Amino acid sequence: MSEELQFYRYEWREWAWYDLDGELVAPAFPSLKIELSRYGLAKETPKGYWIGFGFRPWHGLKWVSKTARKRYAYPSKAEALDNFIKRNERRIEILGWQLICCKEALKLAKNMKSED
């Protein structure tokens, strides 16, 4: 892979741990860590880039457009961080709406059950 141009993507990871019995346990509170992934340039084309992760550039290549508003990875850490923030803000909006719908569906189901 070429070392000239690097691409970056931030993602959050949630960690669990093993209890005394050797079972994986989810934490009572979120145990998050924001990680920065680095991708190297495998090939540049007129329209974008093929980027790769790790030591084998031909394995798991991802396409990144030069002109798209949303991209998988960005050539600067600042752009990658802005994208991470926007992705998570949008995720909160979607999950908030899904929570409202779930609560309403649960009310309807309980009303249906009480009518029987």
C-alpha positions in Angstrom: 0.0 0.0 0.0 1.1 3.5 -0.7 2.1 5.6 2.3 1.6 8.9 0.5 -2.1 9.4 1.4 -3.8 8.0 4.6 -7.5 7.9 5.3 -9.2 8.0 8.7 -12.4 6.8 10.2 -13.6 7.1 13.9 -15.8 4.5 15.4 -16.9 3.7 18.9 -16.4 0.4 20.6 -18.1 -1.0 23.6 -16.2 -3.3 25.9 -17.3 -6.1 28.1 -15.3 -8.1 30.6 -15.2 -11.6 32.2 -16.7 -12.3 35.6 -15.3 -14.7 38.2 -17.0 -17.6 36.4 -15.4 -16.7 33.0 -18.6 -15.5 31.5 -18.7 -12.3 29.4 -20.6 -9.5 31.3 -22.0 -6.4 29.8 -21.1 -3.4 32.0 -23.8 -1.6 34.0 -22.7 1.7 32.4 -21.4 2.1 28.9 -17.8 1.3 28.6 -17.0 3.1 25.4 -13.8 4.0 23.6 -13.5 6.0 20.4 -11.0 4.4 18.1 -9.3 5.8 15.0 -8.8 3.4 12.1 -6.2 4.2 9.5 -6.5 3.1 5.9 -3.7 3.3 3.3 -4.2 4.2 -0.4 -4.1 1.1 -2.5 -5.1 2.8 -5.8 -6.2 6.2 -7.0 -8.6 6.6 -9.9 -10.0 9.8 -11.5 -13.2 9.4 -9.5 -11.9 8.2 -6.1 -9.7 6.0 -4.1 -9.4 2.3 -3.2 -8.3 2.1 0.4 -7.1 -0.9 2.3 -6.7 -1.8 5.9 -3.7 -3.8 7.3 -0.8 -5.4 5.5 -2.7 -6.9 2.6 -3.9 -4.1 0.4 -5.9 -6.4 -1.9 -7.9 -7.8 1.0 -11.0 -5.9 2.1 -10.6 -2.9 -0.2 -13.1 -0.1 0.2 -14.1 2.5 -2.4 -14.0 6.2 -1.4 -15.3 8.8 -3.8 -13.5 12.0 -4.2 -16.7 14.1 -4.5 -19.3 12.4 -2.3 -20.7 14.2 0.7 -20.7 11.0 2.8 -17.6 8.8 2.6 -16.4 5.7 4.5 -13.1 7.3 5.4 -11.6 10.8 5.0 -8.1 12.1 4.2 -7.9 14.2 7.4 -8.6 13.4 11.0 -10.7 16.5 11.4 -13.1 15.5 8.6 -13.3 12.0 10.0 -14.2 13.4 13.4 -16.9 15.6 11.9 -18.3 12.7 10.1 -18.3 10.6 13.3 -20.3 13.3 15.1 -22.8 13.6 12.3 -23.2 9.8 12.0 -23.9 9.6 15.7 -26.3 12.6 15.8 -28.3 10.9 13.0 -28.2 7.6 14.8 -29.7 9.3 17.9 -32.5 10.8 15.8 -33.4 7.4 14.2 -33.2 5.5 17.5 -35.3 8.2 19.2 -38.1 7.8 16.7 -37.9 4.0 16.9 -38.2 4.3 20.7 -41.4 6.5 20.3 -42.8 3.9 17.9 -42.0 1.0 20.2 -43.7 2.6 23.2 -46.8 3.4 21.1 -46.9 -0.2 19.8 -46.6 -1.5 23.3 -49.5 0.6 24.5 -51.7 -0.6 21.6 -50.7 -4.2 22.2 -51.6 -3.9 25.9 -54.9 -2.3 25.0 -55.6 -5.2 22.6 -54.8 -7.7 25.4 -57.1 -6.0 27.9 -60.0 -6.1 25.4 -59.7 -9.9 25.1 
